[in-house]
Amino acid sequence: MTGERQLRVFSELQIWAHKHLIHFTAAFLLTGLILVGGETFRVLGEILGYPIAEVFAPEYDAYSAGVQVARWIHRLSALGLAFVLVPFFFAEIFRAAKWEFWPECWSLECFKQGLRNMIDYYLGRGRPEFGKYNLGQKCWIWLASIGMVIMYITGIIMWFRDSFSVTVWEYAHLIHVIGFYLSIIFLAIHVYLATMIPEHRPMVTAMFRTGTVPEEFAKEHHPRWYEKVRKS
C-alpha cells in the first residue's frame, strides 16, 4: 500500500551487477547453443553468420561464419562479465560477515528443517520460516557461484588449448559442456520460481528497480530476516 515503510534488501551495486549478469548470461546461452548444439541449433549459427559471410568473409558459408562469431562473442562476454564481477566481489567481500546466504547452522537437522519449510511453503502454502533467502535460494547462490568459477577455469583451458595437454583440454571441454546444459536447467528453475510465483514478485521488483520491499512483505515472507533488521 502507498506510504508503507520500505526495507532495503538489495544495494545499488547488487542491482547493477545482477542486471549485467543477466545480459552476459543471455549472450552465453545464445552462443553456447550454437557452439555445442550442432545441427539442432544450426539455424541460429546461420542467422548470426550470414551477414559476415556475405560481406566480409565470402570464403565461409553462413553456418561456419556464425560459429566463429559465436565463439568470439562467447569469449568477449566472459571478459565483460569478469569486468563486472571482479570489482563487485572485492566491494562485497568486506561485508562477507553480513551475507545472508551463509547456512544458519551446519547440522543435518538444520538442512532437513530448511527443506521442510520450503516444501510446506511452496506446496502446502504454509507460513514461511525463512531468512532473507530460503534453503533453495541459498543453494542456488552457492551452486551458481562455484559453477561460474568452474566454467571460467574450463573456458580458459579451452581458449588457450595449446598451453595444455590434449587430455586436460578434453576433460575441460566435457565439464564445460555439461556445465552449460546444467546451467540452462537450473536457470529455468530459478527464473520460474523468481517470476512466476506471485508471492515473490516484490523481491523481483527490488532486484531490478527499487532495491526495497514493503515492511509487511518482509515480515510475512522473510520473518527471520525481518526480525534481524528490526532489532538492528
Buried (B, 14 or more C-beta within 10 A) or exposed (E): EEEEEBBEBBEEEBBEBBEBBEEBBEBBBBBBBBBBEEEEBBEBBBEBBBEBBEEEBEEBBBBBBBBBBBBEBBBEBBEBBEEBBEEBEEEBEEEEEEEBBBEEEEEEEEBEBBEBBBEBBBEEEEEBBBBBBBBBBBBBBEBBEEBBEBBBEBBBBBBEBEEBEEEEBBBBBEBBBEBBEEBEEBBEEBEEBBEEEEEBEBBEBBBEEBBBBBBBBBBEBBBBBBEEBEEE
